[in-house]
């Protein structure tokens, strides 16, 4: 259960991409602050495992192409923070996590600064499939949502099962001392925040 929750949080966390290291020519830099906008799962999550509140995720590029995701989540009326290591694979946009038991795929959408992060792996007795639409700013983007719907259909999932969660501020403000609407300086200006 904890691993499932951490996997869910990881997807929220991978939403942060452009900060510290300069990537090599063949490597995308995903570091920075990312905002979750929508999610989908393959039926592997029970309703009590789907958070109603989501928070920005901070991703930091590490040496060798690995990434560290700083994920904040809401559980039992409190903010919790976890750091998740994502290990680079030989395949561009593919990472492993949780002792190589989960595969995370990051797919750039044709809509500027929007990605889909999809996690697959075995979870006791079933295959976990969980995807998130993330962007570099918190505003809704109908074009990005349309691209996410195409991704969902391509995965054989139902568009009507897409969940749009409330982007929340209290945990972010508690951890970082400022509202995420005031994160000037945390994300490079070229990302429009």
Order of alpha helices (4+ residues) and beta strands (2+ residues): alpha-beta-beta-beta-beta-beta-beta-beta-beta-beta-alpha-beta-alpha
